[in-house]
Amino acid sequence: MASKSSPLPLTETLRDLALLRACDIDFSTFLPTSKDSPEGAANTTDADKSVQRSFEFVKEARAALKILNREEVEKQGARVEHVRGLLEDVIQGLQAA
């Protein structure tokens, strides 16, 4: 029987593909023109750098999504609104005095 778990979950794969599409990167620029030319080696280095930047981007995007899913933004927003309300009360109290 096949296991139900997948090495590449569809939701994460689709999210990664959507992020790659949103970056608007032309992946054909990563391929060297020929394996023997020095230009191909330079493209490989550029490709490695680009891949590293892509990994960092995906890592940051996933971290942002985790924060969003934990509702951390809403919690901090509620705290800010509470403090703002308190400060407005203080201002009104100072203006009345």
SESEMAR-644119 format. One record per residue: x, y, z of N, C-alpha, C in turn; chain; residue number from 1. Coordinates in pm, 1 decimal, decimal comma. Example, Ala and Ser with C-alpha at 12.3 -4.5 7.8 and 13.67 -1.06 7.14 Angstrom:
REM SESEMAR-644119
+----------+----------+----------+----------+----------+----------+----------+----------+----------+--------+-----+
:      n.x :      n.y :      n.z :     ca.x :     ca.y :     ca.z :      c.x :      c.y :      c.z : cadena : num :
+----------+----------+----------+----------+----------+----------+----------+----------+----------+--------+-----+
:   1319,0 :   -569,0 :    780,0 :   1230,0 :   -450,0 :    780,0 :   1320,0 :   -330,0 :    780,0 :      A :   1 :
:   1285,0 :   -225,0 :    708,0 :   1367,0 :   -106,0 :    714,0 :   1290,0 :      3,0 :    787,0 :      A :   2 :
+----------+----------+----------+----------+----------+----------+----------+----------+----------+--------+-----+
END
This chain:
REM SESEMAR-644119
+----------+----------+----------+----------+----------+----------+----------+----------+----------+--------+-----+
:      n.x :      n.y :      n.z :     ca.x :     ca.y :     ca.z :      c.x :      c.y :      c.z : cadena : num :
+----------+----------+----------+----------+----------+----------+----------+----------+----------+--------+-----+
:     82,7 :   -118,9 :      0,0 :      0,0 :      0,0 :      0,0 :     86,5 :    124,3 :      0,0 :      A :   1 :
:     47,0 :    218,9 :    -75,6 :    122,9 :    343,1 :    -84,4 :     91,3 :    431,5 :     35,2 :      A :   2 :
:    190,7 :    501,5 :     79,6 :    173,9 :    593,9 :    190,9 :     95,6 :    716,5 :    145,5 :      A :   3 :
:     16,2 :    772,7 :    237,1 :    -63,9 :    891,1 :    203,9 :     20,0 :   1018,6 :    204,8 :      A :   4 :
:    133,9 :   1018,2 :    274,7 :    217,3 :   1138,0 :    279,3 :    295,5 :   1151,5 :    149,5 :      A :   5 :
:    311,9 :   1274,7 :    108,4 :    380,0 :   1302,7 :    -17,9 :    510,3 :   1375,7 :     11,0 :      A :   6 :
:    618,2 :   1342,5 :    -59,9 :    743,5 :   1414,0 :    -36,8 :    733,7 :   1560,8 :    -79,3 :      A :   7 :
:    645,4 :   1589,7 :   -173,0 :    622,1 :   1727,3 :   -217,1 :    473,4 :   1757,2 :   -203,0 :      A :   8 :
:    431,3 :   1808,9 :    -87,7 :    289,0 :   1837,7 :    -68,8 :    239,5 :   1935,6 :   -175,4 :      A :   9 :
:    123,3 :   1907,9 :   -228,8 :     68,7 :   1987,7 :   -338,1 :     52,4 :   2133,9 :   -299,3 :      A :  10 :
:      5,4 :   2160,8 :   -177,8 :    -17,4 :   2300,0 :   -138,2 :    112,8 :   2378,8 :   -135,3 :      A :  11 :
:    218,4 :   2318,7 :    -80,8 :    347,0 :   2389,1 :    -75,3 :    407,4 :   2403,9 :   -213,9 :      A :  12 :
:    391,7 :   2302,3 :   -297,6 :    444,0 :   2309,7 :   -434,1 :    373,4 :   2418,9 :   -512,8 :      A :  13 :
:    240,9 :   2424,8 :   -501,3 :    165,3 :   2528,9 :   -571,8 :    201,5 :   2667,7 :   -520,3 :      A :  14 :
:    221,5 :   2680,6 :   -389,8 :    259,4 :   2809,8 :   -333,3 :    397,3 :   2851,9 :   -384,6 :      A :  15 :
:    491,5 :   2757,0 :   -389,5 :    625,3 :   2788,7 :   -440,1 :    619,8 :   2828,6 :   -587,2 :      A :  16 :
:    539,8 :   2758,1 :   -665,7 :    526,5 :   2793,9 :   -807,2 :    464,0 :   2932,1 :   -823,8 :      A :  17 :
:    366,4 :   2964,2 :   -740,4 :    305,0 :   3096,7 :   -747,2 :    405,8 :   3204,8 :   -710,9 :      A :  18 :
:    489,9 :   3177,5 :   -611,7 :    592,6 :   3274,6 :   -574,1 :    693,8 :   3293,8 :   -686,4 :      A :  19 :
:    730,8 :   3184,8 :   -751,2 :    824,6 :   3195,5 :   -863,1 :    763,0 :   3274,4 :   -978,1 :      A :  20 :
:    635,3 :   3252,3 :  -1004,3 :    569,7 :   3326,6 :  -1111,4 :    561,7 :   3475,2 :  -1075,1 :      A :  21 :
:    536,1 :   3504,4 :   -949,0 :    525,8 :   3643,4 :   -905,4 :    660,0 :   3715,7 :   -916,4 :      A :  22 :
:    770,4 :   3643,3 :   -907,0 :    903,1 :   3705,1 :   -917,2 :    934,9 :   3749,5 :  -1059,2 :      A :  23 :
:    865,0 :   3693,6 :  -1157,8 :    883,9 :   3731,1 :  -1297,9 :   1029,5 :   3712,4 :  -1341,0 :      A :  24 :
:   1082,9 :   3595,1 :  -1315,6 :   1221,2 :   3563,0 :  -1350,6 :   1222,2 :   3478,6 :  -1477,5 :      A :  25 :
:   1311,4 :   3510,4 :  -1569,7 :   1328,4 :   3431,6 :  -1691,5 :   1429,1 :   3321,3 :  -1661,8 :      A :  26 :
:   1381,3 :   3198,5 :  -1644,5 :   1467,4 :   3087,8 :  -1605,4 :   1563,0 :   3045,6 :  -1716,1 :      A :  27 :
:   1535,5 :   3083,1 :  -1838,6 :   1626,2 :   3045,7 :  -1947,3 :   1761,0 :   3116,0 :  -1934,7 :      A :  28 :
:   1766,6 :   3226,2 :  -1861,5 :   1894,0 :   3296,1 :  -1843,0 :   1989,1 :   3217,8 :  -1752,3 :      A :  29 :
:   1937,4 :   3120,0 :  -1679,0 :   2021,5 :   3041,4 :  -1589,7 :   2099,0 :   2933,1 :  -1663,0 :      A :  30 :
:   2056,2 :   2898,6 :  -1782,5 :   2122,0 :   2792,2 :  -1857,5 :   2243,3 :   2846,5 :  -1930,8 :      A :  31 :
:   2358,0 :   2780,6 :  -1919,0 :   2476,5 :   2827,2 :  -1991,2 :   2457,4 :   2806,9 :  -2141,7 :      A :  32 :
:   2520,3 :   2895,4 :  -2219,9 :   2509,0 :   2884,4 :  -2365,2 :   2585,9 :   2764,1 :  -2416,4 :      A :  33 :
:   2702,7 :   2736,3 :  -2359,1 :   2775,9 :   2613,5 :  -2390,2 :   2857,6 :   2574,9 :  -2267,7 :      A :  34 :
:   2880,3 :   2446,8 :  -2252,1 :   2947,5 :   2398,4 :  -2131,5 :   3095,6 :   2433,2 :  -2128,6 :      A :  35 :
:   3157,3 :   2450,9 :  -2244,0 :   3301,7 :   2473,5 :  -2248,8 :   3339,6 :   2620,8 :  -2243,1 :      A :  36 :
:   3247,1 :   2709,5 :  -2267,2 :   3283,7 :   2851,4 :  -2274,1 :   3293,3 :   2911,5 :  -2134,3 :      A :  37 :
:   3383,5 :   3008,6 :  -2114,7 :   3393,2 :   3075,6 :  -1985,1 :   3265,2 :   3151,4 :  -1952,4 :      A :  38 :
:   3194,2 :   3195,7 :  -2057,4 :   3068,4 :   3266,3 :  -2033,5 :   2968,0 :   3173,4 :  -1965,5 :      A :  39 :
:   2970,2 :   3045,9 :  -2004,4 :   2883,3 :   2947,2 :  -1940,8 :   2914,7 :   2933,3 :  -1793,1 :      A :  40 :
:   3042,4 :   2936,5 :  -1759,0 :   3082,3 :   2928,8 :  -1618,4 :   3034,6 :   3051,6 :  -1542,2 :      A :  41 :
:   3043,5 :   3168,0 :  -1605,3 :   2996,0 :   3290,5 :  -1540,6 :   2845,7 :   3283,3 :  -1519,0 :      A :  42 :
:   2773,8 :   3229,8 :  -1618,1 :   2629,3 :   3215,6 :  -1602,5 :   2595,4 :   3119,2 :  -1490,0 :      A :  43 :
:   2676,8 :   3014,6 :  -1474,3 :   2653,5 :   2920,0 :  -1366,4 :   2669,3 :   2989,4 :  -1231,9 :      A :  44 :
:   2770,6 :   3072,1 :  -1219,2 :   2789,5 :   3146,3 :  -1094,8 :   2671,7 :   3239,2 :  -1070,7 :      A :  45 :
:   2629,2 :   3309,5 :  -1175,1 :   2512,7 :   3396,1 :  -1162,1 :   2388,9 :   3314,5 :  -1127,2 :      A :  46 :
:   2378,4 :   3197,6 :  -1188,0 :   2264,1 :   3110,8 :  -1159,6 :   2266,3 :   3065,7 :  -1014,2 :      A :  47 :
:   2384,7 :   3030,4 :   -964,8 :   2396,1 :   2988,8 :   -825,2 :   2354,1 :   3101,5 :   -730,9 :      A :  48 :
:   2397,4 :   3222,7 :   -762,9 :   2358,7 :   3337,8 :   -680,5 :   2208,3 :   3360,0 :   -686,3 :      A :  49 :
:   2153,0 :   3346,7 :   -805,1 :   2009,2 :   3365,9 :   -821,0 :   1930,3 :   3258,4 :   -747,6 :      A :  50 :
:   1978,9 :   3135,5 :   -753,9 :   1912,7 :   3026,8 :   -681,7 :   1917,8 :   3053,3 :   -531,9 :      A :  51 :
:   2031,1 :   3100,4 :   -483,9 :   2043,8 :   3131,6 :   -341,3 :   1945,9 :   3241,2 :   -301,7 :      A :  52 :
:   1935,1 :   3345,9 :   -385,6 :   1839,1 :   3453,1 :   -357,7 :   1696,3 :   3399,3 :   -359,6 :      A :  53 :
:   1669,0 :   3306,3 :   -450,7 :   1535,3 :   3246,7 :   -457,7 :   1505,1 :   3167,3 :   -331,5 :      A :  54 :
:   1603,3 :   3090,7 :   -283,8 :   1583,6 :   3015,8 :   -160,4 :   1556,0 :   3110,7 :    -43,8 :      A :  55 :
:   1630,8 :   3220,3 :    -36,9 :   1609,9 :   3317,1 :     70,1 :   1471,5 :   3380,4 :     59,6 :      A :  56 :
:   1429,8 :   3412,5 :    -63,2 :   1298,3 :   3471,9 :    -83,9 :   1187,6 :   3377,1 :    -38,2 :      A :  57 :
:   1198,9 :   3250,6 :    -77,5 :   1097,2 :   3152,5 :    -39,4 :   1096,0 :   3134,5 :    111,8 :      A :  58 :
:   1213,4 :   3133,1 :    173,2 :   1222,0 :   3118,5 :    318,7 :   1152,3 :   3235,0 :    388,3 :      A :  59 :
:   1178,5 :   3357,7 :    341,2 :   1115,0 :   3475,1 :    400,2 :    964,8 :   3475,9 :    374,6 :      A :  60 :
:    924,1 :   3434,8 :    254,9 :    781,0 :   3430,9 :    223,2 :    709,2 :   3330,2 :    312,0 :      A :  61 :
:    770,7 :   3214,4 :    332,2 :    709,9 :   3114,5 :    420,2 :    702,5 :   3165,0 :    563,9 :      A :  62 :
:    805,7 :   3235,4 :    609,0 :    803,5 :   3290,9 :    744,6 :    690,7 :   3392,7 :    758,0 :      A :  63 :
:    672,3 :   3476,3 :    655,4 :    564,2 :   3574,9 :    658,9 :    428,2 :   3506,6 :    661,4 :      A :  64 :
:    413,3 :   3399,6 :    584,6 :    286,5 :   3326,5 :    584,4 :    260,8 :   3259,3 :    719,0 :      A :  65 :
:    366,0 :   3209,4 :    783,1 :    348,8 :   3148,6 :    914,9 :    303,3 :   3252,8 :   1016,1 :      A :  66 :
:    361,6 :   3372,5 :   1008,5 :    320,2 :   3480,4 :   1098,6 :    174,5 :   3514,4 :   1074,0 :      A :  67 :
:    136,9 :   3522,5 :    947,8 :     -1,3 :   3553,7 :    912,9 :    -95,0 :   3445,6 :    964,4 :      A :  68 :
:    -57,0 :   3320,3 :    949,7 :   -142,2 :   3209,9 :    993,8 :   -151,7 :   3200,0 :   1145,4 :      A :  69 :
:    -52,3 :   3250,2 :   1217,0 :    -57,4 :   3248,7 :   1363,6 :   -138,8 :   3364,6 :   1417,6 :      A :  70 :
:   -187,3 :   3450,6 :   1329,5 :   -264,9 :   3569,1 :   1365,8 :   -184,3 :   3664,1 :   1453,5 :      A :  71 :
:    -52,9 :   3661,0 :   1439,5 :     34,1 :   3748,7 :   1516,8 :     10,9 :   3894,9 :   1478,5 :      A :  72 :
:    -15,5 :   3918,8 :   1350,9 :    -38,1 :   4055,7 :   1304,2 :   -162,2 :   4113,6 :   1370,7 :      A :  73 :
:   -269,6 :   4034,3 :   1377,1 :   -392,7 :   4082,2 :   1439,5 :   -372,7 :   4110,0 :   1588,1 :      A :  74 :
:   -296,5 :   4024,0 :   1655,0 :   -270,8 :   4044,1 :   1797,6 :   -195,4 :   4174,4 :   1821,5 :      A :  75 :
:    -90,8 :   4197,4 :   1742,3 :    -13,4 :   4320,0 :   1759,0 :    -97,3 :   4441,8 :   1721,6 :      A :  76 :
:   -180,8 :   4428,9 :   1618,5 :   -269,2 :   4538,6 :   1579,4 :   -366,4 :   4573,6 :   1690,7 :      A :  77 :
:   -418,8 :   4473,0 :   1758,4 :   -510,5 :   4496,8 :   1870,1 :   -438,6 :   4568,5 :   1984,1 :      A :  78 :
:   -314,1 :   4530,3 :   2010,1 :   -236,7 :   4599,0 :   2115,0 :   -213,5 :   4744,7 :   2079,2 :      A :  79 :
:   -180,3 :   4770,7 :   1952,2 :   -156,8 :   4908,3 :   1907,5 :   -284,2 :   4990,6 :   1923,0 :      A :  80 :
:   -398,0 :   4934,4 :   1883,0 :   -525,2 :   5006,5 :   1895,3 :   -558,8 :   5034,1 :   2041,3 :      A :  81 :
:   -530,0 :   4939,0 :   2129,9 :   -555,5 :   4959,3 :   2272,5 :   -470,4 :   5074,2 :   2326,8 :      A :  82 :
:   -342,4 :   5073,7 :   2294,3 :   -252,5 :   5180,2 :   2340,8 :   -294,8 :   5314,0 :   2281,0 :      A :  83 :
:   -334,3 :   5314,4 :   2154,0 :   -380,2 :   5438,6 :   2090,9 :   -502,3 :   5494,1 :   2164,0 :      A :  84 :
:   -594,8 :   5407,1 :   2201,4 :   -713,0 :   5450,3 :   2275,8 :   -674,8 :   5511,1 :   2409,8 :      A :  85 :
:   -579,7 :   5447,7 :   2478,5 :   -534,3 :   5501,9 :   2607,0 :   -470,1 :   5639,2 :   2589,4 :      A :  86 :
:   -388,8 :   5654,6 :   2486,6 :   -323,4 :   5783,3 :   2463,3 :   -424,3 :   5891,0 :   2425,0 :      A :  87 :
:   -526,4 :   5854,6 :   2349,8 :   -630,5 :   5952,3 :   2316,4 :   -704,5 :   5996,8 :   2441,5 :      A :  88 :
:   -728,7 :   5904,3 :   2535,3 :   -791,9 :   5940,4 :   2662,4 :   -703,0 :   6035,6 :   2741,6 :      A :  89 :
:   -572,8 :   6010,9 :   2741,5 :   -479,1 :   6099,4 :   2811,8 :   -481,7 :   6238,5 :   2749,2 :      A :  90 :
:   -481,0 :   6245,8 :   2617,0 :   -484,6 :   6375,4 :   2548,0 :   -612,7 :   6449,7 :   2581,5 :      A :  91 :
:   -724,9 :   6380,2 :   2581,3 :   -851,7 :   6445,0 :   2615,3 :   -850,2 :   6494,5 :   2759,2 :      A :  92 :
:   -791,7 :   6416,5 :   2849,0 :   -781,6 :   6457,7 :   2988,3 :   -694,1 :   6581,2 :   3004,4 :      A :  93 :
:   -583,8 :   6588,3 :   2928,9 :   -495,5 :   6704,5 :   2936,7 :   -561,4 :   6828,3 :   2876,4 :      A :  94 :
:   -637,1 :   6810,9 :   2770,4 :   -703,8 :   6924,7 :   2707,4 :   -817,4 :   6977,6 :   2794,5 :      A :  95 :
:   -882,2 :   6891,6 :   2870,9 :   -992,7 :   6932,8 :   2957,0 :   -941,1 :   7007,0 :   3080,2 :      A :  96 :
:   -819,5 :   6979,7 :   3119,5 :   -765,1 :   7040,3 :   3241,8 :   -718,4 :   7180,2 :   3221,6 :      A :  97 :
+----------+----------+----------+----------+----------+----------+----------+----------+----------+--------+-----+
END
